[in-house]
Structures are given as C-alpha cells and as structure tokens.
C-alpha cells in the first residue's frame, strides 16, 4: 500500500497504535488521531521512523469540529484519503441495572457515533477517487454478547450493521467497508479485567492464549489492502477460535 | 449565461456517462438519464466543485432536471 494515506483513530495506544505502525511498515502514510496528547506524539515518532510523512492530530472523536478539522488538514496535506480505520473505543462496564445513561451514551458516542461522523466526512473524497478501504474495529462480544458490557456490545454490534449498510451503498464506487472483530487481545483494555475473569476467558479460548495487537493489525492490513477489493460487508474474526462466525 | 448551461451539461455527461444529445434541459437525472441516488449525490458534488458554490441537501433534493440545475447555479452565482 505504498503512498496510500490511512487515517487511524485511537492510534496512540493498544490495537490502534500497532495498526498504525503496521500500515506504515507496508508503505502507507498514516494519519494518527487520538485524544491522548503525550502518547500520540510518542506514537507519531514511532510511526514517522518508518513512514516519515505521517501525521498526527490530537482530536476527540466525539467532537465533530475536531474530526472535521483533522480531515480537512489531512486532505490539505495529502490530497487524498485511501484508508480509514475506525478503531477508537472505550468501555464503561456495569450490569445493566447499574448502568447509568451517561455510561451508555459515552460509549455509544466514542465507539459508534464517531464512526458515523468520520465515515461520512471521508466518503466524498473516496467516492471522487473511486477508491477506498474502510475497516471498523468491532469485537467478538458484538456477536456473542457479554454480561456487564451492554453498552460496549451494542456499539460493536452496531458497527457490523453500519458497515454492511455502507458497504451496500458504495460498493459500486470501489470502496469496501469491513469489520475486524478481535477476541481477547493483550492490551490495557483487557489488562483491566480481574484475574479470575481473565482465567475464565483463557479457558474458553481453544488456542489457550490471548491474541496480540499484531494479530489484529495483520487482519486490518489485509482488508485495507488493494488485494482485498472484492471483500465487502464482511466481519473478519481474530479470536483464537473463541467464536467462529 | 449559456456558458453556465454548457458547463452544467458537460458535467452531467461526465458524471452520468451519457451522450451529450441526451442531456436536454428537460431531462430528468433519474428517469431520463439513468442516475441512481448515489449518482445524484456525486453530480451535486461535481457541480459544487465546478462552480465553487455550496448546494445544501435541501436544495439538492429539488434539483431533479438539467434545467433546475442550470437555474440553481445561475441563481447562486448571481447571489
């Protein structure tokens, strides 16, 4: 994907950071978006060491003006956007009876509404270019459900339906929209699980281990590549056999 | 003024891949020129770019014929 321009949200840590690095290694110029001011600069430094033209914007994905500005500056600098990886995501876990409306709304805003906003912004340039690869990071729990994560699961299942609908809308323009659904991946998000919960999860994974962010990045890079051009509306599961779609 | 009409027609030909002879002022983008909903969105984008104007979603919905497109552009350039 030499010289392709790729936007990655949530790119300062976890899966997003590794995805950004991996796309850079494959030759893409990467635009990192994150609201973590120091970590995004660290991530940018790492990415620029591989792909020097890469760029970073500190932006909250729930802020429409921030996203708009980031897209505008990206187009000014590169004149195109070929790849969008909607990766930014958060959890606010609680059993439904204890879940506040604020926790529900915050998770939906970051994980789902931001994807609506950003995808809408980048579709026009992609349509004009008659080329685009959109990869949305869903989750295995988006298809299996998970107690204590009704908000997160709703957002991740929402991404699957969203992706299929947009895939249908713009298939004729050589723009693909797919999801990658990671299982349990070793990141800060899963570090936060208590040891008992972790053990219970590991016992259910046929491969007997958590995945790495690299495992996910490879799947994202494939769907973001030119070669994956006939795959759209699909969800690629990366979960060590935990769930088979 | 005729220049605007010609430029609009040229864009319609390019965007919809139709013959110039089909692009009469009365031609309806969907019914006569075979545009689908995405084509009409792209047509509006191309008009915005060509004439450096902004066409709101509400206004775009009312532009269904070549004549309406030409008139809208003329009006917005006058304004």
HADDOCK unambig.tbl for C-alpha pairs under 7 A between the chains (distance, minus, plus):
! none
